[in-house]
Amino acid sequence: RRVHGDSVSAWRKKLHKNILYSKLISLINNYLTFCFLINVLKQYTMSLMHVSRLLSKPGGLKISSRNSSDFGRFIKTTLDSQSGTFRDNNLNANWFKAHHINPMERMIAASAVRSDMTLLFTSYNTHFLMYQPNPRPLGVYQTAINEHVVGDASHSNMFIRDWETLGIDNVLEWSFSDYMQYIMARETDKLKRGVYHLCQIATDNPHPYARFASIEATEMRDTYAIALMTQVAERATALTGDEYYFWGHHHLDFETGHIHGDELFHQDDASLNEEKNRLTEMYGVNQDDPSFHKHMVEVAKEIGVNIERNIWDGIYENVEKFHKDNKYFNQVFKKSESDVIGLLKSVVQSRVLMREDDIKLGYQGDIVNNGKLSTLGPQLAKDPEALAGFLRSYALIDVAGLASLCRFHTWFKDPINPDQRLANEVFDAVSGIGEALIHDWKQLGLNEFFPKKAAEFIKMRFVEPKFGAQRENLLSTQQVLLRNTKPEERLAILKAKLNVLQSLFEGLDKSVEGEALWKNGSLLLLNQHWFKWFQSEYGNAISEVIAKGGKDMEAEHTKIFTKQMLNQLEALQQ
């Protein structure tokens, strides 16, 4: 007061004004905090109301009564009877309901374990359940399936968003090669094998009624788990203020426990007869035939009981281990290195027996002599960072994606003849191409050029538009492999794929011959030793089986896959 020369009364007025201003600011802050808490409470209450409706039904999620068709009544009984059996599995009872464990820890563990399965499930929806309009326009049943599938396919973006919100990359600290090893990890076999099995069932059962039964069997069981997941997410939101999309009410709000538009499949409506007749003509199956109904029940049981149980058991087995040690997967990755050592020994031993004319699977000159590879090769051989960028474009989809498919799909269950047994052995051996690339990647020290952000690797593999063509190529390979069920056909298609991949690495190897980076004697894939080993081990046996009826198929698909690879190289050049 003395400094500014204010009178006592003026000083008191200023003090009073400042006190009022402080109180106003405090009131505004309290009001905003109150509004935030009310909003959280509102969302939490709404979710709990939805959850309670789902969890309170004694027999599980039921199909509402309606004027059902014969098919509707038949499938309803099966789905209702099995929906209640899912409630008490270990994941639901001992993990999602484990209230003594921090909710963020529960979401982080489950996310880390199931990320591959969740994103593969999106591909299952978009490429195996969804109908394409060519050559005929879609009917009402096919459209109903597609409308549901589009919604389910959107969950992958929710999952990645939650991954980043939870800060999972800071917990895992996965390098690029770690993520490749996660793709190949046999410890999560049940999860990945389950999704690949769903793809096979959808391929074998294209009729909309069959796919309806498949989706219902999944939805009725999964929605209960999603309801429990939402409770976990809402507790986390109350603690942190963060909103969760895959784990929270956004996901649950989409779920009803049934396919969207399921009423259509239960109706006994004469106006649909024309469409049913069209389906009978198209698929050669009468959906009103009791034997078809029985087959649908078997499909629903296989999915709702066996596949779903294995998937959720597999998640629980791994989340328990991850919760005890969040570096659990690091131990898994170290264990997988022993497989690489065994593979390396096999390659070294087979080199002694190999002659140059025995090692070529089927080079494609258009790829081997591609101008892009010839130009890039010398640069890549001298610049590890450029090499890492180039290999990254092929690592997660063309190599590791193919390796995962070969390893975790059940090609011939209970093989009944030598050709089927050979095919199973060959597909598992081909999956070693993933470990071969991981080995080379680490030998060349390429991890240092990419930050430890698994979220970015997941986006690259599953959602980034830049790699869309490669994803389509891999999925089209999977589709043709699943449609052709004879061992000679599957081996012919697989060999065609390997012809093209070896041509890519042969072209790269040819363009960098003599360069320093390529003189690393322990490389497996980049200097083609893996392909040479594979040919020496399996080449003759594969050729004998293909000769029984797969030669034309190998030639046809080698051309298809070659064109796809040339397009990828052209896109890379641009």
Helices and strands as residue ranges (DSSP letters): H 8-55, H 70-83, G 84-86, H 90-91, I 92-96, H 103-124, I 125-129, H 140-153, H 155-165, H 168-172, H 176-184, G 186-188, H 189-204, H 208-240, H 249-254, H 263-266, G 270-272, H 273-283, H 290-301, I 302-307, H 308-324, H 328-351, G 356-358, H 365-368, H 371-382, H 384-394, I 395-399, H 400-408, H 418-430, H 432-443, G 446-449, H 454-462, G 465-467, H 468-483, H 487-511, G 516-519, H 529-546, H 551-573
